[in-house]
Every structure is written in C-alpha cells, then in structure tokens.
Amino acid sequence: GENVEQHPSTLSVQEGDSAVIKCTYSDSASNYFPWYKQELGKRPQLIIDIRSNVGEKKDQRIAVTLNKTAKHFSLHITETQPEDSAVYFCAASTPRYGGGGFKTIFGAGTRLFVKA
Amino acid sequence: IAGITQAPTSQILAAGRRMTLRCTQDMRHNAMYWYRQDLGLGLRLIHYSNTAGTTGKGEVPDGYSVSRANTDDFPLTLASAVPSQTSVYFCASSPSGANVLTFGAGSRLTVL
C-alpha cells in the first residue's frame, strides 16, 4: 500500500543552525504535500504546504522543496529558535478517484530539539 | 470560535466496554476524518467521510465504526475496547475540494 517515510526520527540542533527533514512517498498520484507541527500535548497544525506543480515554496524561515521524479520532499528551517522544538509530520495527499475526496498519509514524525 | 471540538479530552476505559468519541465542527466542512496517533507511527487514518451520509475505511478501521448523520458531527465508536486501542485520537476536517486538514485537540484514550 501507499506509505510515506520520514527521516530522521529525532533531530537535535543548536539555536541558529538549520534543520532539514526529508520524506519520500510511494504513490505517484499524490499531488499535495503538507507539513504539520505538533507541540507537546497539542494538535497538529499546518505550517507550510506544496502542490505538485511547484518545486519550492518559502515562508519566512521555513521552506519546502519537492522532487516529483524522485518522489521526495523536504522541510528546511533556517535560523532555528527554541520555539521551533516540536514534532514535525510530513504527509502526502492523493485524490480518491471514483469515491471523491482525498487520502492523506502521514510520515512517522521527526522530533526536533533546538538547544539554546 | 470556529473549529473542531472533541470530547472527552481524556478517558480511562475497561477492556470490553463500549466507547464513543465525539467530534463536532462548525466550519461547514464536507469531509471529516478520524486518526489515531501512536509513538513512532505518526497519524493513521481510521475512518473518513467525504460528505454527510457517507463513510469509508481508512488504514486501520478494525474495531471502530463511524456515522455521519449530518455535516457537523462525526462520532467514532469502539464497540468493545481492547488495550491496543490505547492511543490519542484526532478528529479532522477539510472543505469540499480541498485537502487541507484542520485538527481537533485530540482525545486521549487508555484501555485497561
């Protein structure tokens, strides 16, 4: 079945350094790739997303890149701050043909620690 | 405040008991979802509903059932809870034609 692999599972960086989280997906029909941030005890919240017709998207300190040929997408956080510490989930979303709607598969998550 | 409300926030349940987790949204989103979150496994889809009156199975549907009588409500029922259903359950919704998910605050369920 379809799956999304996410690496690394844990990432520790010094404040001010960059952090990169990588994901690969298996379903070539996937056309939407969101990233969610989940702080401890809170709900996942969308921080950035990218659609399959775009190769890169940036929003202040965060950026996402997509390589559809390789089925690979990445999250880049620059100038990390302690408040960036959280679990980050990538996901791949695919239209459900015939049944309508979308199917979104999540990666297992990356726990990011930013040391002050 | 528009959003998704889940109840209960937390529950401890004896194995074999029936439990319903409630989810209500006021954003008039057509699609609703139930995910479970387990350490190291991310978020896995249990059941979904593209519109009121329809439901479908996700990745891990066994032991769970859902109903969608109207647009706003999407309850998840465990007919006979087992310890492996100990998890944090998140309800989510998305508007028609879009796959951007909005999550509820989650329900932590412990089955003993």
Interface residues (C-beta under 8 A of the other chain):
Chain A: G1 Q6 S9 Y32 P34 K42 R43 P44 Q45 L46 D49 F89 A91 S93 R96 G99 G100 G101 F102 K103 T104 I105 F106 G107 A108 G109
Chain B: A31 Y33 Y35 G40 L41 G42 L43 R44 L45 Y48 N50 T51 G56 G58 E59 F90 S94 N99 V100 L101 F103 G104 A105 G106
